Amino acid sequence: MRVVIAEDLALLRDGLSRLLEAHGFEVAAAVGDPDALAEALLDDTVDVAVVDVRMPPTHTNEGLRAAIEARRRRPGMPVLVLSQFVEQLYARELLESGDGGIGYLLKDRVADVGEFVDAVRRVADGGTALDPKVVTSLLAHAGHKPPMARLSPREREVLELMAQGRSNAAIAAALVVTEKAVGKHSTSIFAKLDLPPDNDDNRRVLAVLAYLQAADDATT
Amino acid sequence: MVVAGGIGAAATLVWVATGGPFWPRWVWFAAALVIAAQVALRRALRTPAGRRRWFAVHVAVAAVLVLAEIAIWALSGGGLFWPAGIVLVLAATLSGHAWLLERPPGRRERELRARIERLTRTRSGALDAQALELRRIERDLHDGAQARLVSLGMTLGLAEGLLRTDPDAAAELLAEARAGTKAALADLRSVMQSVHPPVLADRGLPGAVQALALDLALPVDVRVDLPGTAPPAIESAVYFAVAEALANVVKHAAAGRAAVELSHRDGRLVAVVTDDGVGGAALGRGTGLPGVARRLEAFDGIIEVTSPPGGPTSIRLEVPCELSSPRTSPSSATA
């Protein structure tokens, strides 16, 4: 799997390269600014880009803009955005840039090497990886929608993990239950939230995220 | 002074040699006059610049003139005390000047004085707030991230020591250390957020308020009508004010929804935060609003709370400021 790394701090750039190479990725390019990133992404054999939000010249959100731009040029181009802080606003913008192949994680998550590498693979395969912090605030924000109150605590847990982008198998492993039990929960969640059932992991994640993000007309 | 004394002494010697009436007294008089004028003016100019210095100069000049007149009168043999008229005239101009200096202030001057008092008060308020803020940041860093890094170093040291003898215990310590880095990062993040939220730097006030609204557990309607960007310090003050107002909505109002409106009218940036909650909010009551008000005061901003019992509550902030470089067109969104 070929990966492009964009991170302006050399220390972290090298760390990420080392970490991903140790887990079987091939680092196609490791760059430090948005222009070099755009150039590196012209190579169509790249499977995924790992991009820091903050990059020169203004050190604000160039990385985010570069990621969205890259996906405009090559729709569905898998991009995992890393940041020192997460904002729901940015998560929404990334999710709006096309279906799937998007990740948005706190930099801290890199320390859980196994999970981080999983997230990179998932995004490269067209999946989603949303930071638990974004998901928590997404759920808090959507919590006032009446259907949400009908979910059982366990179903809420499943929903939370699903919104992070995990497959049924991964949710089963995280909650230490069988995959079949997760399947049952997710069917029930979809019924309660009035969403059409879907067997595809990625599409299910996107449906849940769309539901959580939808403007809240139900309250007035 | 030495030169004047020298000239006087030389004149006196010439008089001793030539004799006649004691004419060098006029030379001495001129020398003393120059010295007196110099001393008086120097003293007067020590007064701080401004109207009071001019008055001091006036007094000095008048005093030297009076002394000179009296000296001339005495040196020329006395007789009718003619300097009296000049002394009276000088006294009259001096008292006129003194009256000008001390007369009751006019309307404009009273306004200016009130403004100066206000500026002095808000300036020292702003500096106090800033000093407290720096102190808080220092304490947060010290008690949070720094303490965690120290403990991290110790854990890693322990793990290093156990690596060969007890690999299992070492692995446990390493896992603990990794958790420690996360906690340290979370601490640092919250400090950074409290100093200057990154999203404010990224997206300015409209984006930052939208991000704020998205993170709340109730629906917040955000309407922005700003044809440009406010200065960074004002954006920051207004952002924290809106954040505080929204935090109060969540904590106290029991509201179903809230709204934030940002606009710019008549040279003032206006932010209005409303909610449909129970009302009864006040500037002083256990909220962070007084701090917000102090911070806004430094920019001549004001805050108005309208919150009848039973609601609804409306908090209005106004800060005079000019907007620069037009941003994108007005936007509106429901979070």
Chai-1 contact restraints between the chains, C-beta under 6 A:
chainA,res_idxA,chainB,res_idxB,connection_type,confidence,min_distance_angstrom,max_distance_angstrom,comment,restraint_id
A,T60,B,A201,contact,1.0,0.0,6.0,A-B,restraint_1
A,T60,B,D202,contact,1.0,0.0,6.0,A-B,restraint_2
A,N61,B,D202,contact,1.0,0.0,6.0,A-B,restraint_3
A,F85,B,R189,contact,1.0,0.0,6.0,A-B,restraint_4
A,F85,B,P198,contact,1.0,0.0,6.0,A-B,restraint_5
A,E87,B,V199,contact,1.0,0.0,6.0,A-B,restraint_6
A,E87,B,A211,contact,1.0,0.0,6.0,A-B,restraint_7
A,Q88,B,L214,contact,1.0,0.0,6.0,A-B,restraint_8
A,Q88,B,D215,contact,1.0,0.0,6.0,A-B,restraint_9
A,L89,B,Q210,contact,1.0,0.0,6.0,A-B,restraint_10
A,L89,B,A211,contact,1.0,0.0,6.0,A-B,restraint_11
A,L89,B,L214,contact,1.0,0.0,6.0,A-B,restraint_12
A,D108,B,K182,contact,1.0,0.0,6.0,A-B,restraint_13
A,D108,B,L185,contact,1.0,0.0,6.0,A-B,restraint_14
A,A111,B,R178,contact,1.0,0.0,6.0,A-B,restraint_15
A,A111,B,T181,contact,1.0,0.0,6.0,A-B,restraint_16
A,S137,B,D215,contact,1.0,0.0,6.0,A-B,restraint_17
A,A140,B,A217,contact,1.0,0.0,6.0,A-B,restraint_18
A,A215,B,T334,contact,1.0,0.0,6.0,A-B,restraint_19
A,D216,B,P219,contact,1.0,0.0,6.0,A-B,restraint_20
